[in-house]
Amino acid sequence: MSFYDKHVFFCTHKREDGSDCCANRGAQKARDYVKNKVKELGFSSRQNKIRINAAGCMDRCDEGPVIVVYPEGVWYTYVDERDLDEIITEHLQHGRVVERLKI
C-alpha cells in the first residue's frame, strides 16, 4: 500500500535551449495553485494523504503541460484553473478519471 492515497507530480521542467516545455506553460503556478487548493480543502491531512510535488522532465512536453497522478498512473494535461479544479474534485476527491483531460 502506498504511503499517500494520491501522489500528484507536476512537470515543471524548463528546457535550457528555450524549446517548448511545461515551465513555459505556467506549470509552477499551476502546481502552487493545486497544492494550495488541496491544503485549503483539507485533502493534505493525515487522513486523506494527498501529496502535490514538482517534478523534473517527464518527457511529454509536446502534450503539456502535464501531471501524473499515482497510484493510478493517470496522465493529464490542463489549460487553466478550471481544468485543475476538475481534476481535484473528480480524481483526487472522488476517484473518477477526467477522461477529457487524460493523455
Chimera marker file (.cmm) of the C-alpha trace (Angstrom):
<marker_set name="trace">
<marker id="1" x="0.000" y="0.000" z="0.000" r="1" g="1" b="0" radius="0.5"/>
<marker id="2" x="1.234" y="3.475" z="-0.874" r="1" g="1" b="0" radius="0.5"/>
<marker id="3" x="2.010" y="5.988" z="1.858" r="1" g="1" b="0" radius="0.5"/>
<marker id="4" x="-0.141" y="8.581" z="0.054" r="1" g="1" b="0" radius="0.5"/>
<marker id="5" x="-3.676" y="7.976" z="-1.158" r="1" g="1" b="0" radius="0.5"/>
<marker id="6" x="-2.816" y="10.101" z="-4.193" r="1" g="1" b="0" radius="0.5"/>
<marker id="7" x="0.560" y="11.479" z="-5.248" r="1" g="1" b="0" radius="0.5"/>
<marker id="8" x="0.462" y="14.141" z="-7.951" r="1" g="1" b="0" radius="0.5"/>
<marker id="9" x="3.550" y="15.152" z="-9.905" r="1" g="1" b="0" radius="0.5"/>
<marker id="10" x="3.622" y="18.342" z="-11.983" r="1" g="1" b="0" radius="0.5"/>
<marker id="11" x="6.279" y="18.565" z="-14.660" r="1" g="1" b="0" radius="0.5"/>
<marker id="12" x="7.878" y="21.951" z="-14.027" r="1" g="1" b="0" radius="0.5"/>
<marker id="13" x="10.945" y="21.365" z="-16.191" r="1" g="1" b="0" radius="0.5"/>
<marker id="14" x="12.468" y="24.298" z="-18.096" r="1" g="1" b="0" radius="0.5"/>
<marker id="15" x="14.499" y="23.461" z="-21.167" r="1" g="1" b="0" radius="0.5"/>
<marker id="16" x="17.728" y="25.413" z="-21.358" r="1" g="1" b="0" radius="0.5"/>
<marker id="17" x="17.580" y="25.735" z="-25.146" r="1" g="1" b="0" radius="0.5"/>
<marker id="18" x="14.286" y="27.650" z="-24.890" r="1" g="1" b="0" radius="0.5"/>
<marker id="19" x="12.256" y="24.994" z="-26.668" r="1" g="1" b="0" radius="0.5"/>
<marker id="20" x="8.693" y="24.237" z="-25.632" r="1" g="1" b="0" radius="0.5"/>
<marker id="21" x="8.371" y="22.865" z="-22.122" r="1" g="1" b="0" radius="0.5"/>
<marker id="22" x="5.926" y="22.689" z="-19.236" r="1" g="1" b="0" radius="0.5"/>
<marker id="23" x="7.633" y="25.553" z="-17.389" r="1" g="1" b="0" radius="0.5"/>
<marker id="24" x="6.879" y="27.861" z="-20.324" r="1" g="1" b="0" radius="0.5"/>
<marker id="25" x="3.200" y="26.981" z="-19.950" r="1" g="1" b="0" radius="0.5"/>
<marker id="26" x="2.832" y="28.053" z="-16.320" r="1" g="1" b="0" radius="0.5"/>
<marker id="27" x="3.444" y="24.690" z="-14.684" r="1" g="1" b="0" radius="0.5"/>
<marker id="28" x="4.905" y="26.066" z="-11.441" r="1" g="1" b="0" radius="0.5"/>
<marker id="29" x="1.970" y="28.430" z="-10.971" r="1" g="1" b="0" radius="0.5"/>
<marker id="30" x="-0.441" y="25.559" z="-11.632" r="1" g="1" b="0" radius="0.5"/>
<marker id="31" x="1.370" y="23.314" z="-9.163" r="1" g="1" b="0" radius="0.5"/>
<marker id="32" x="1.247" y="26.032" z="-6.498" r="1" g="1" b="0" radius="0.5"/>
<marker id="33" x="-2.466" y="26.552" z="-7.184" r="1" g="1" b="0" radius="0.5"/>
<marker id="34" x="-3.280" y="22.850" z="-6.756" r="1" g="1" b="0" radius="0.5"/>
<marker id="35" x="-1.073" y="22.497" z="-3.683" r="1" g="1" b="0" radius="0.5"/>
<marker id="36" x="-2.821" y="25.435" z="-2.007" r="1" g="1" b="0" radius="0.5"/>
<marker id="37" x="-6.290" y="24.278" z="-3.061" r="1" g="1" b="0" radius="0.5"/>
<marker id="38" x="-5.707" y="20.739" z="-1.754" r="1" g="1" b="0" radius="0.5"/>
<marker id="39" x="-4.470" y="22.200" z="1.524" r="1" g="1" b="0" radius="0.5"/>
<marker id="40" x="-7.496" y="24.535" z="1.794" r="1" g="1" b="0" radius="0.5"/>
<marker id="41" x="-9.857" y="21.619" z="1.189" r="1" g="1" b="0" radius="0.5"/>
<marker id="42" x="-8.134" y="19.543" z="3.868" r="1" g="1" b="0" radius="0.5"/>
<marker id="43" x="-7.053" y="16.844" z="1.425" r="1" g="1" b="0" radius="0.5"/>
<marker id="44" x="-3.441" y="17.017" z="2.523" r="1" g="1" b="0" radius="0.5"/>
<marker id="45" x="-4.275" y="15.996" z="6.070" r="1" g="1" b="0" radius="0.5"/>
<marker id="46" x="-3.098" y="12.752" z="7.632" r="1" g="1" b="0" radius="0.5"/>
<marker id="47" x="-6.488" y="11.209" z="6.855" r="1" g="1" b="0" radius="0.5"/>
<marker id="48" x="-6.595" y="11.997" z="3.136" r="1" g="1" b="0" radius="0.5"/>
<marker id="49" x="-2.889" y="11.937" z="2.351" r="1" g="1" b="0" radius="0.5"/>
<marker id="50" x="-2.786" y="13.720" z="-0.991" r="1" g="1" b="0" radius="0.5"/>
<marker id="51" x="0.666" y="14.990" z="-1.900" r="1" g="1" b="0" radius="0.5"/>
<marker id="52" x="1.426" y="17.533" z="-4.633" r="1" g="1" b="0" radius="0.5"/>
<marker id="53" x="5.014" y="17.666" z="-5.942" r="1" g="1" b="0" radius="0.5"/>
<marker id="54" x="7.039" y="19.310" z="-8.667" r="1" g="1" b="0" radius="0.5"/>
<marker id="55" x="8.988" y="17.007" z="-10.950" r="1" g="1" b="0" radius="0.5"/>
<marker id="56" x="11.735" y="17.359" z="-13.482" r="1" g="1" b="0" radius="0.5"/>
<marker id="57" x="11.230" y="16.490" z="-17.108" r="1" g="1" b="0" radius="0.5"/>
<marker id="58" x="8.701" y="13.738" z="-17.723" r="1" g="1" b="0" radius="0.5"/>
<marker id="59" x="9.466" y="13.773" z="-21.460" r="1" g="1" b="0" radius="0.5"/>
<marker id="60" x="5.904" y="14.613" z="-22.529" r="1" g="1" b="0" radius="0.5"/>
<marker id="61" x="6.285" y="18.351" z="-23.111" r="1" g="1" b="0" radius="0.5"/>
<marker id="62" x="4.670" y="18.069" z="-26.529" r="1" g="1" b="0" radius="0.5"/>
<marker id="63" x="1.453" y="17.096" z="-24.715" r="1" g="1" b="0" radius="0.5"/>
<marker id="64" x="1.994" y="19.558" z="-21.899" r="1" g="1" b="0" radius="0.5"/>
<marker id="65" x="1.751" y="20.939" z="-19.521" r="1" g="1" b="0" radius="0.5"/>
<marker id="66" x="1.434" y="17.546" z="-17.850" r="1" g="1" b="0" radius="0.5"/>
<marker id="67" x="0.761" y="15.972" z="-14.496" r="1" g="1" b="0" radius="0.5"/>
<marker id="68" x="0.601" y="12.358" z="-13.432" r="1" g="1" b="0" radius="0.5"/>
<marker id="69" x="-1.487" y="11.005" z="-10.558" r="1" g="1" b="0" radius="0.5"/>
<marker id="70" x="-0.355" y="7.913" z="-8.666" r="1" g="1" b="0" radius="0.5"/>
<marker id="71" x="-1.038" y="5.195" z="-7.680" r="1" g="1" b="0" radius="0.5"/>
<marker id="72" x="-3.263" y="5.016" z="-10.768" r="1" g="1" b="0" radius="0.5"/>
<marker id="73" x="-0.605" y="6.343" z="-13.144" r="1" g="1" b="0" radius="0.5"/>
<marker id="74" x="-3.100" y="8.602" z="-14.923" r="1" g="1" b="0" radius="0.5"/>
<marker id="75" x="-1.562" y="11.359" z="-17.060" r="1" g="1" b="0" radius="0.5"/>
<marker id="76" x="-3.344" y="14.667" z="-17.604" r="1" g="1" b="0" radius="0.5"/>
<marker id="77" x="-2.855" y="17.890" z="-19.459" r="1" g="1" b="0" radius="0.5"/>
<marker id="78" x="-4.604" y="21.115" z="-18.462" r="1" g="1" b="0" radius="0.5"/>
<marker id="79" x="-5.198" y="24.602" z="-19.753" r="1" g="1" b="0" radius="0.5"/>
<marker id="80" x="-6.421" y="26.621" z="-16.793" r="1" g="1" b="0" radius="0.5"/>
<marker id="81" x="-7.547" y="26.572" z="-13.162" r="1" g="1" b="0" radius="0.5"/>
<marker id="82" x="-10.961" y="25.263" z="-14.198" r="1" g="1" b="0" radius="0.5"/>
<marker id="83" x="-9.280" y="22.115" z="-15.567" r="1" g="1" b="0" radius="0.5"/>
<marker id="84" x="-7.203" y="21.796" z="-12.395" r="1" g="1" b="0" radius="0.5"/>
<marker id="85" x="-10.308" y="22.205" z="-10.221" r="1" g="1" b="0" radius="0.5"/>
<marker id="86" x="-11.993" y="19.411" z="-12.171" r="1" g="1" b="0" radius="0.5"/>
<marker id="87" x="-9.014" y="17.107" z="-11.591" r="1" g="1" b="0" radius="0.5"/>
<marker id="88" x="-9.062" y="17.964" z="-7.869" r="1" g="1" b="0" radius="0.5"/>
<marker id="89" x="-12.791" y="17.353" z="-7.494" r="1" g="1" b="0" radius="0.5"/>
<marker id="90" x="-13.236" y="14.387" z="-9.774" r="1" g="1" b="0" radius="0.5"/>
<marker id="91" x="-9.990" y="12.451" z="-9.467" r="1" g="1" b="0" radius="0.5"/>
<marker id="92" x="-8.425" y="13.438" z="-6.164" r="1" g="1" b="0" radius="0.5"/>
<marker id="93" x="-11.642" y="13.734" z="-4.182" r="1" g="1" b="0" radius="0.5"/>
<marker id="94" x="-13.938" y="11.193" z="-5.855" r="1" g="1" b="0" radius="0.5"/>
<marker id="95" x="-11.529" y="8.823" z="-7.607" r="1" g="1" b="0" radius="0.5"/>
<marker id="96" x="-13.013" y="9.370" z="-11.079" r="1" g="1" b="0" radius="0.5"/>
<marker id="97" x="-10.660" y="9.840" z="-14.024" r="1" g="1" b="0" radius="0.5"/>
<marker id="98" x="-11.285" y="13.032" z="-16.004" r="1" g="1" b="0" radius="0.5"/>
<marker id="99" x="-11.345" y="11.489" z="-19.467" r="1" g="1" b="0" radius="0.5"/>
<marker id="100" x="-11.389" y="14.783" z="-21.388" r="1" g="1" b="0" radius="0.5"/>
<marker id="101" x="-8.035" y="15.828" z="-19.862" r="1" g="1" b="0" radius="0.5"/>
<marker id="102" x="-6.372" y="12.420" z="-19.928" r="1" g="1" b="0" radius="0.5"/>
<marker id="103" x="-3.388" y="11.895" z="-22.229" r="1" g="1" b="0" radius="0.5"/>
<link id1="1" id2="2" r="1" g="1" b="0" radius="0.2"/>
<link id1="2" id2="3" r="1" g="1" b="0" radius="0.2"/>
<link id1="3" id2="4" r="1" g="1" b="0" radius="0.2"/>
<link id1="4" id2="5" r="1" g="1" b="0" radius="0.2"/>
<link id1="5" id2="6" r="1" g="1" b="0" radius="0.2"/>
<link id1="6" id2="7" r="1" g="1" b="0" radius="0.2"/>
<link id1="7" id2="8" r="1" g="1" b="0" radius="0.2"/>
<link id1="8" id2="9" r="1" g="1" b="0" radius="0.2"/>
<link id1="9" id2="10" r="1" g="1" b="0" radius="0.2"/>
<link id1="10" id2="11" r="1" g="1" b="0" radius="0.2"/>
<link id1="11" id2="12" r="1" g="1" b="0" radius="0.2"/>
<link id1="12" id2="13" r="1" g="1" b="0" radius="0.2"/>
<link id1="13" id2="14" r="1" g="1" b="0" radius="0.2"/>
<link id1="14" id2="15" r="1" g="1" b="0" radius="0.2"/>
<link id1="15" id2="16" r="1" g="1" b="0" radius="0.2"/>
<link id1="16" id2="17" r="1" g="1" b="0" radius="0.2"/>
<link id1="17" id2="18" r="1" g="1" b="0" radius="0.2"/>
<link id1="18" id2="19" r="1" g="1" b="0" radius="0.2"/>
<link id1="19" id2="20" r="1" g="1" b="0" radius="0.2"/>
<link id1="20" id2="21" r="1" g="1" b="0" radius="0.2"/>
<link id1="21" id2="22" r="1" g="1" b="0" radius="0.2"/>
<link id1="22" id2="23" r="1" g="1" b="0" radius="0.2"/>
<link id1="23" id2="24" r="1" g="1" b="0" radius="0.2"/>
<link id1="24" id2="25" r="1" g="1" b="0" radius="0.2"/>
<link id1="25" id2="26" r="1" g="1" b="0" radius="0.2"/>
<link id1="26" id2="27" r="1" g="1" b="0" radius="0.2"/>
<link id1="27" id2="28" r="1" g="1" b="0" radius="0.2"/>
<link id1="28" id2="29" r="1" g="1" b="0" radius="0.2"/>
<link id1="29" id2="30" r="1" g="1" b="0" radius="0.2"/>
<link id1="30" id2="31" r="1" g="1" b="0" radius="0.2"/>
<link id1="31" id2="32" r="1" g="1" b="0" radius="0.2"/>
<link id1="32" id2="33" r="1" g="1" b="0" radius="0.2"/>
<link id1="33" id2="34" r="1" g="1" b="0" radius="0.2"/>
<link id1="34" id2="35" r="1" g="1" b="0" radius="0.2"/>
<link id1="35" id2="36" r="1" g="1" b="0" radius="0.2"/>
<link id1="36" id2="37" r="1" g="1" b="0" radius="0.2"/>
<link id1="37" id2="38" r="1" g="1" b="0" radius="0.2"/>
<link id1="38" id2="39" r="1" g="1" b="0" radius="0.2"/>
<link id1="39" id2="40" r="1" g="1" b="0" radius="0.2"/>
<link id1="40" id2="41" r="1" g="1" b="0" radius="0.2"/>
<link id1="41" id2="42" r="1" g="1" b="0" radius="0.2"/>
<link id1="42" id2="43" r="1" g="1" b="0" radius="0.2"/>
<link id1="43" id2="44" r="1" g="1" b="0" radius="0.2"/>
<link id1="44" id2="45" r="1" g="1" b="0" radius="0.2"/>
<link id1="45" id2="46" r="1" g="1" b="0" radius="0.2"/>
<link id1="46" id2="47" r="1" g="1" b="0" radius="0.2"/>
<link id1="47" id2="48" r="1" g="1" b="0" radius="0.2"/>
<link id1="48" id2="49" r="1" g="1" b="0" radius="0.2"/>
<link id1="49" id2="50" r="1" g="1" b="0" radius="0.2"/>
<link id1="50" id2="51" r="1" g="1" b="0" radius="0.2"/>
<link id1="51" id2="52" r="1" g="1" b="0" radius="0.2"/>
<link id1="52" id2="53" r="1" g="1" b="0" radius="0.2"/>
<link id1="53" id2="54" r="1" g="1" b="0" radius="0.2"/>
<link id1="54" id2="55" r="1" g="1" b="0" radius="0.2"/>
<link id1="55" id2="56" r="1" g="1" b="0" radius="0.2"/>
<link id1="56" id2="57" r="1" g="1" b="0" radius="0.2"/>
<link id1="57" id2="58" r="1" g="1" b="0" radius="0.2"/>
<link id1="58" id2="59" r="1" g="1" b="0" radius="0.2"/>
<link id1="59" id2="60" r="1" g="1" b="0" radius="0.2"/>
<link id1="60" id2="61" r="1" g="1" b="0" radius="0.2"/>
<link id1="61" id2="62" r="1" g="1" b="0" radius="0.2"/>
<link id1="62" id2="63" r="1" g="1" b="0" radius="0.2"/>
<link id1="63" id2="64" r="1" g="1" b="0" radius="0.2"/>
<link id1="64" id2="65" r="1" g="1" b="0" radius="0.2"/>
<link id1="65" id2="66" r="1" g="1" b="0" radius="0.2"/>
<link id1="66" id2="67" r="1" g="1" b="0" radius="0.2"/>
<link id1="67" id2="68" r="1" g="1" b="0" radius="0.2"/>
<link id1="68" id2="69" r="1" g="1" b="0" radius="0.2"/>
<link id1="69" id2="70" r="1" g="1" b="0" radius="0.2"/>
<link id1="70" id2="71" r="1" g="1" b="0" radius="0.2"/>
<link id1="71" id2="72" r="1" g="1" b="0" radius="0.2"/>
<link id1="72" id2="73" r="1" g="1" b="0" radius="0.2"/>
<link id1="73" id2="74" r="1" g="1" b="0" radius="0.2"/>
<link id1="74" id2="75" r="1" g="1" b="0" radius="0.2"/>
<link id1="75" id2="76" r="1" g="1" b="0" radius="0.2"/>
<link id1="76" id2="77" r="1" g="1" b="0" radius="0.2"/>
<link id1="77" id2="78" r="1" g="1" b="0" radius="0.2"/>
<link id1="78" id2="79" r="1" g="1" b="0" radius="0.2"/>
<link id1="79" id2="80" r="1" g="1" b="0" radius="0.2"/>
<link id1="80" id2="81" r="1" g="1" b="0" radius="0.2"/>
<link id1="81" id2="82" r="1" g="1" b="0" radius="0.2"/>
<link id1="82" id2="83" r="1" g="1" b="0" radius="0.2"/>
<link id1="83" id2="84" r="1" g="1" b="0" radius="0.2"/>
<link id1="84" id2="85" r="1" g="1" b="0" radius="0.2"/>
<link id1="85" id2="86" r="1" g="1" b="0" radius="0.2"/>
<link id1="86" id2="87" r="1" g="1" b="0" radius="0.2"/>
<link id1="87" id2="88" r="1" g="1" b="0" radius="0.2"/>
<link id1="88" id2="89" r="1" g="1" b="0" radius="0.2"/>
<link id1="89" id2="90" r="1" g="1" b="0" radius="0.2"/>
<link id1="90" id2="91" r="1" g="1" b="0" radius="0.2"/>
<link id1="91" id2="92" r="1" g="1" b="0" radius="0.2"/>
<link id1="92" id2="93" r="1" g="1" b="0" radius="0.2"/>
<link id1="93" id2="94" r="1" g="1" b="0" radius="0.2"/>
<link id1="94" id2="95" r="1" g="1" b="0" radius="0.2"/>
<link id1="95" id2="96" r="1" g="1" b="0" radius="0.2"/>
<link id1="96" id2="97" r="1" g="1" b="0" radius="0.2"/>
<link id1="97" id2="98" r="1" g="1" b="0" radius="0.2"/>
<link id1="98" id2="99" r="1" g="1" b="0" radius="0.2"/>
<link id1="99" id2="100" r="1" g="1" b="0" radius="0.2"/>
<link id1="100" id2="101" r="1" g="1" b="0" radius="0.2"/>
<link id1="101" id2="102" r="1" g="1" b="0" radius="0.2"/>
<link id1="102" id2="103" r="1" g="1" b="0" radius="0.2"/>
</marker_set>
